[in-house]
Amino acid sequence: MPPKLEVSVFLVRVLPDELLKKLVDQLIARGTLRVVLDLGKVSYMDSSGVDAVVRSYNKLAERS
């Protein structure tokens, strides 16, 4: 089963989107190719947050 990242804060430009990118980069460095991203508790996401999710998906997709 792939690792699950549960996001429970606002996903915005200030910090959490950068944290998501770093976490995904670390998982890729360990050889992880699939990740479950649980956004069920995210109450707000700006365009930077959407960008972080899409970029993370694309990085993982490139390696699988």
TAJOHU-V552702 format. One record per residue. PHI is phi in whole degrees, -180 to 180 (none if undefined). Layout:
BEGIN
[[PHI] [PHI]]
END
This chain:
BEGIN
[[none] [-69] [-60] [-111] [-104] [-98] [-101] [-129] [-132] [-63] [-103] [-133] [-63] [-56] [-144] [-57] [-68] [-68] [-63] [-60] [-59] [-66] [-62] [-66] [-60] [-66] [-65] [-63] [-61] [-86] [96] [-72] [-113] [-133] [-139] [-96] [-108] [-93] [-104] [-60] [-102] [-82] [-95] [-155] [-142] [-89] [-63] [-68] [-66] [-61] [-60] [-63] [-66] [-65] [-63] [-63] [-60] [-63] [-61] [-67] [-65] [-63] [-94] [-101]]
END
